Every structure is written in C-alpha cells, then in structure tokens.
Amino acid sequence: MPITIHDLRAHKERGERFVMVTAYDTAIARLLAEAGVPALLVGDSVGNNHLGYSTTLPVTMGEMLHHGRAVVRGAPGQLLIADMPFGSYHQSAAQAVASASAFLKAGLHGVKLEGGGWVAGVTERLVECGIPVMGHLGLTPQFVNAFGGFRVQGRSSQARERILADARALESAGAFSIVLEGIPSELAAAVTAAVAIPTIGIGAGPGCDGQVLVVYDLLGITRGSMPKFARAYADIGDSIVAATRAFSDDVAAGVFPDDAHSYR
Ligand code: KIV
C-alpha cells in the first residue's frame, strides 16, 4: 500500500516518531525506500546540495520537476513531497495552483511551501484543489536575504508568537504537516503540542513528531562543515574517494580490467 499523508497523521496520533529524507534522484530514492523511509522530500536544497548553487533561490520549476520525476521512478510507493521553488507561488493563488499541479501530474503527492502569513491563504486554495500541502516555518532558506543569513529564528517572544500563530493558521488552512527548521527546541515542542498535524523538525530539537535530514548530510557525502543540527550516519563521501582512487590505481598498474572482467 502506498504511504499517504494520513499515515503521517496516524504516526503523530500513535506517538510514533518518523523520518523524512531529501532525495534528488532515482538511485538514492530507491535505497531510501528500501530503508523504509515513509516520506521523501524533493527539496529545493537540490540547488545547493546537488546542483552547486550557493542558495536555493536560483532553483527553477523545470529543475524541480526533472528531479521530482527521477524520485517518482525510484520510490513510487513512498509519500513524495516537492518543494515549490522560490517565485513559483508568490504572484497569485492561480500561479501556485499551476505550479503545484505540475508536481502532482509528475507523480508527486504533495508540495511544500515556505513561510507563514499570506502563505496560509495560498495553502487553503491548494488544499481546496485537492493538493496536499506541507508548511515550512522558522529558518526558511528562501528568506535568507530577508533574514540577513542563515540565522536561528523564533528567539524573541514576538517571533515566537508569530511562529505559533503561523503554525495554527497553516493547520486551519488545511496543511497536512509542517516542517520546523532552525528554531529553539522549546518553541518547536510548543508548536508540536499546539497543532494536531505532525511537525517535522530540522535544527528544531527532539520535540517534533518527525525529523528530516538532507540525504547528503545523513550519508556523509557533504564536504566541509555541516550544519550543527545535522549528523552523518555513514562516510559515503570518503568511500567514494577511496573507491575511485583504488580504481585509478588498478588501471595505472594494469590490473584492471583482468581476465574475469574481459570478453574472449
Ligand atoms: O529543501 C530542503 O531540503 C528542505 C529541508 C531542509 C526541510 O526544505
């Protein structure tokens, strides 16, 4: 049975924590499905993690659909959510419906939108059209220029109240879950208690209903410094470098290909 948005809600109701992981291609999506990850996020973090941009802002609908379709081919039975890229829902509810529809036509099951305030109105329209919406509050990367950098949000009492109000507004608008990113743990726990829909944290402490990680951080593929909140559960980056050096050394030494890997 394919996993649906209702399964995430059931996890919250049963008090079972769950994970979501980003995916950008078929091969990794297949492995994440094999590992039993219920929800895969085709994040616009594809921009900085996969395509070499410095932020998520340049990511286009075309790029998101290209990677989204690849993930659909690899993991059709998981709950597949795509990020609406910067500029794809900001003009009007009609623009948001057109962008989100393109993801559902491509085989994804829902979309994620960053921000509160007016985004609740857009969410309501999408949900009316049968498009499941995941909200995203806190350190929303598309707001990097407005925030003046990647800074933890929700530290003042005013900002805290705003995030709580935005979470309630997204729930009322029909969002099926909310990502909480880069906010104090206590605030994330308060939001999680305040809404009936599941919260999924990243840099938001242990009090959320689920946790999400960027797949390259999780696998140890990210080079250089990782964000404080991320943990590498493997050293795949080092394995890639070692395996490629071994291949190169074998070719230089003339021991690959050998008889076993050649045709007669
Ligand atoms: O784009 C992304 O990967 C995200 C997650 C960090 C939640 O939005």
Residues whose N, C-alpha, C, O or C-beta is under 5 A from the ligand:
A	BS01	KIV	T22 G43 D44 S45 V179 I202 V212
